[in-house]
Structures are given as C-alpha cells and as structure tokens.
C-alpha cells in the first residue's frame, strides 16, 4: 500500500469550543491513539477529506508529521473511525491508530465483484452476501480492496470466503463458509401467479360505526319474542326538581272527642 504523507498539529487544548474553532478554520479535530495513550491533534479538512474519498482511502497508511508540543515526531497511522455531519456532509472528527511496520493489524476491506456471471446471463438473480471481509496483515500489505471473479458462477451456485484468493501476506479472518455472492433462479410468471393465488387474502370487513351496538348487544336489548307489534309501556316521568311528592293516601280526619 502506498504511504500518504500528512501534516498534523498537536493540540494543547480540547473541548467542544476548541473543536468548533478548528472547524471554522478549515481544520478537523482528531485523536491519535497509541498503546493506550491518546494525543489530541488537528489536520487540514481538505487534505484528509481527499484521502477518504479515494479508492482504499479509508485504509490508507498515513505518514504523520506531528508539529508543536512535546509529541512532535513522525508517526505511522491508520484511520480507525471518522464522523460526518449528517446535514452539511462535512468531516467533523477523525480517530487515528498508530501502527508499527513490523506488527500485524486487523482491518475491514471491501469486496469487489469482477466478471459477468453465467447464472446472471441465464436469467438468474445475483444476491450479495458479504460486502466486506476482515483481514490481518502488516500495515504495508493492506490491500485497497479484494477482487472476487464471479464469471463461472451458475444458477443455484455460490461463492464463499474459502473461494477467495487473498493477496500474499494477507489472511482473511471471516468464517470460510460465509457467502460472498449467490445466484438465485429466476421466478417464472406461472410460479409468481401461483404464489399470489396461494397467498391468503383478508376479507374486507364492514367498518364499525362508533356508537353502533354490536349484533349480540342488539339482541340482548331487544324485547322478548312475541312482543312484536306491542309498544313498550312508557316509563313514568321523573318528578321535577322542587315539586312536592304526591301523598300515597289522603290523611284521615281526627276523631271527635
């Protein structure tokens, strides 16, 4: 892998206010991690954004020249993680990991499919499995991507991790049985119609009116059988508020002495 030379400044101060000031000056706040130690740094937004937008840039080997502070030196580093503002799309933070050229590292590498599969030419449907694989190798051996030739893949056939020819010095760490790509058979019109016909269809029910009694409730409230055509006796009107109640019987006259 090609080394990319980049200049970074060691930051003496940290915090949200400092980070906002750096972004206004077209700088990106960053952290360089090294064996449990972290060093706040900053670098030009344009330079690092250009690297990230190139093929294999996310796995680029950076030759960092640190300026300022007690940590001024040259370091080799890889991009560990970065953050993009979801609204503006600008790079707002980046994490770097210092590496030694004689120590192996683990990174995620993109899988590129090459060739035209026989199965696709026959009408099959190509389905992706893994888009990336994890590899272990020395920093200078990190590939920008891994090519996988799918030309000979037929319908109902698959390519797995075990079928990948990794570059020299590179070890793929994924499960060998993990699927990279498979070619599914095409679905005929007759089979599609049969699938649609077999699918259960929900019967359209009558919309329930709010406040409307259900059938069982209506039957319970209906008059008893045989009372059809007869009017229900009218209920006695409730006495008006304040009106004197009628006496049950007239009072008897007092007996004469």
C-alpha positions in Angstrom: 0.0 0.0 0.0 1.2 3.5 -0.9 2.2 5.7 2.1 0.5 9.1 2.2 2.4 11.9 3.9 0.2 14.2 6.0 1.0 17.1 8.5 -0.9 17.4 11.8 -0.7 19.8 14.7 -0.6 18.7 18.3 -3.4 20.3 20.3 -2.7 21.6 23.8 -6.4 22.2 24.5 -9.5 20.1 23.9 -13.2 20.6 24.2 -16.3 21.5 22.1 -15.4 25.2 21.9 -11.9 24.4 20.6 -13.3 21.8 18.1 -15.8 24.4 16.7 -13.0 26.9 16.3 -10.8 24.4 14.4 -13.7 23.6 12.1 -14.2 27.3 11.4 -10.5 27.5 10.3 -11.0 24.5 7.9 -9.3 22.1 10.4 -10.5 18.7 11.6 -10.1 17.8 15.3 -8.6 14.3 15.6 -7.2 11.9 18.2 -4.2 9.7 17.6 -4.3 6.5 19.7 -1.2 4.6 20.5 -0.9 1.7 23.0 -3.5 3.0 25.4 -2.4 6.6 25.0 -4.2 9.3 23.2 -2.9 12.6 21.6 -5.3 15.4 20.5 -4.3 16.6 17.1 -5.8 18.5 14.2 -5.3 18.4 10.4 -6.5 20.2 7.3 -10.0 19.3 6.3 -9.4 19.3 2.6 -6.3 17.0 2.8 -7.9 14.3 4.9 -11.3 14.5 3.1 -9.5 14.0 -0.2 -7.8 10.8 1.2 -11.2 9.4 2.4 -12.8 10.0 -1.0 -10.1 8.0 -2.9 -10.1 4.2 -3.6 -8.9 2.5 -0.4 -8.5 5.8 1.3 -10.2 4.5 4.5 -7.4 2.0 4.8 -4.6 4.4 3.8 -1.3 4.2 5.6 -0.6 7.7 6.8 2.9 9.0 7.4 2.1 11.7 10.0 4.4 14.5 10.7 3.3 16.0 14.1 4.1 19.6 14.7 4.1 21.5 18.0 4.0 20.3 21.6 6.2 17.7 23.2 4.8 14.9 20.9 6.4 16.4 17.7 7.6 13.5 15.7 6.8 11.3 12.7 4.2 8.5 13.2 2.7 5.9 11.0 -1.1 5.6 11.5 -4.3 4.2 10.0 -7.7 5.7 10.0 -9.7 4.0 12.8 -13.0 5.9 12.6 -14.5 9.2 11.5 -17.7 11.3 11.8 -19.6 13.1 9.1 -22.1 15.9 9.8 -25.5 14.5 8.7 -26.7 17.9 7.4 -23.7 19.5 5.9 -21.8 16.3 4.9 -18.6 17.8 6.3 -16.0 15.8 8.1 -16.2 16.8 11.8 -13.9 14.4 13.6 -11.4 11.6 12.9 -9.7 8.9 15.0 -6.3 7.6 14.0 -4.4 4.5 15.3 -0.7 4.5 15.4 0.9 1.3 14.0 4.3 -0.3 13.8 5.5 -1.5 10.4 6.5 -4.9 11.9 3.2 -5.5 13.7 0.2 -7.0 12.1 -3.1 -5.2 12.1 -6.8 -6.1 11.5 -8.9 -4.1 9.1 -12.1 -4.3 7.1 -11.5 -4.5 3.3 -14.2 -4.0 0.6 -15.0 -6.9 -1.8 -15.2 -6.0 -5.5 -17.0 -8.4 -7.8 -15.5 -8.8 -11.3 -16.7 -10.5 -14.4 -20.3 -11.4 -15.7 -21.7 -14.5 -14.0 -23.0 -17.2 -16.3 -26.0 -17.5 -14.0 -27.0 -13.9 -14.5 -26.8 -14.3 -18.3 -29.2 -17.2 -17.9 -31.7 -15.0 -16.1 -30.6 -15.7 -12.5 -30.7 -13.1 -9.8 -27.4 -12.1 -8.2 -27.5 -11.6 -4.4 -24.7 -10.2 -2.3 -23.6 -11.8 0.9 -20.6 -10.0 2.5 -19.6 -6.6 1.2 -16.5 -6.5 3.3 -14.1 -9.0 4.9 -11.8 -8.7 7.8 -8.1 -9.3 7.1 -4.9 -9.5 9.1 -1.6 -8.4 7.7 1.3 -6.0 8.1 0.4 -2.3 7.6 2.3 -2.1 4.2 0.4 -5.1 2.9 -3.1 -3.8 3.4 -4.9 -4.0 0.1 -7.3 -1.2 -1.1 -9.8 -4.0 -1.9 -10.2 -7.7 -2.7 -11.3 -8.8 -6.2 -13.7 -11.8 -6.5 -14.3 -13.2 -10.0 -17.9 -14.4 -10.4 -17.7 -15.3 -14.1 -18.2 -19.1 -13.6 -21.0 -18.9 -11.0 -24.1 -20.6 -12.3 -27.7 -20.5 -11.2 -28.1 -22.1 -7.7 -24.4 -21.7 -7.1 -22.5 -19.6 -4.6 -19.0 -18.2 -3.8 -17.8 -18.3 -0.2 -15.0 -16.9 1.7 -13.0 -20.1 1.2 -13.1 -19.4 -2.5 -11.3 -16.0 -2.3 -7.7 -15.9 -3.3 -6.2 -13.4 -0.8 -3.0 -11.4 -1.7 0.3 -12.6 -0.4 0.8 -12.0 3.3 -3.0 -11.3 3.8 -5.1 -13.6 6.0 -8.9 -13.4 5.8 -10.4 -13.9 9.3 -14.1 -14.4 8.3 -15.8 -17.8 8.6 -14.8 -19.8 5.5 -18.4 -20.8 4.9 -19.7 -17.2 4.8 -21.3 -16.4 1.5 -19.8 -13.7 -0.7 -22.3 -14.0 -3.6 -25.1 -16.4 -4.8 -27.1 -16.7 -8.0 -30.8 -17.3 -7.3 -33.0 -18.9 -10.0 -35.4 -16.6 -11.8 -39.1 -16.7 -10.8 -41.4 -17.7 -13.8 -44.7 -15.9 -14.4 -46.6 -19.1 -13.7 -44.8 -19.6 -10.3 -45.4 -16.0 -9.4 -49.1 -16.3 -10.2 -49.3 -19.5 -8.2 -47.6 -17.8 -5.2 -50.0 -14.8 -5.4 -53.0 -17.1 -5.7 -51.9 -19.2 -2.7 -51.4 -16.1 -0.5 -54.3 -15.7 1.9 -56.4 -12.6 1.3 -58.1 -10.9 4.2 -61.8 -10.4 3.8 -62.8 -6.8 3.7 -65.0 -6.3 6.8 -67.7 -3.7 7.2 -66.4 -0.7 9.0 -67.7 -0.4 12.5 -69.7 2.7 13.3 -68.7 4.4 16.5 -71.6 4.1 19.0 -73.4 1.4 17.0 -74.2 -1.7 19.0 -72.9 -5.0 18.0 -75.2 -7.8 16.9 -75.1 -9.6 20.2 -75.8 -6.5 22.2 -78.7 -5.6 20.0 -80.4 -9.0 20.5 -80.0 -8.7 24.3 -81.6 -5.3 24.3 -84.5 -6.3 22.0 -87.9 -7.1 23.6 -88.8 -10.7 24.3 -90.2 -12.9 21.5 -94.0 -12.5 21.0 -94.0 -8.8 21.9 -93.6 -7.8 18.3 -96.1 -5.0 17.4 -96.7 -4.0 21.0 -95.4 -0.8 22.3 -93.3 -1.0 25.4 -95.0 0.7 28.4 -93.9 4.3 28.8 -91.8 4.9 31.8 -93.1 7.3 34.4 -91.7 10.7 34.1 -89.3 11.6 36.8 -90.7 14.3 39.2 -89.4 17.8 38.5 -86.9 19.2 40.9 -88.6 21.1 43.8 -92.1 19.7 43.2 -93.8 18.1 46.3 -94.2 14.4 46.2 -97.8 13.2 46.0 -99.1 11.6 49.2 -99.8 7.9 48.9 -103.2 8.3 50.6 -105.3 11.2 51.9 -104.9 11.8 55.7 -107.8 10.6 57.9 -109.8 13.2 59.9 -109.0 13.3 63.6 -111.7 11.6 65.8 -114.0 14.0 67.7 -113.8 14.0 71.5 
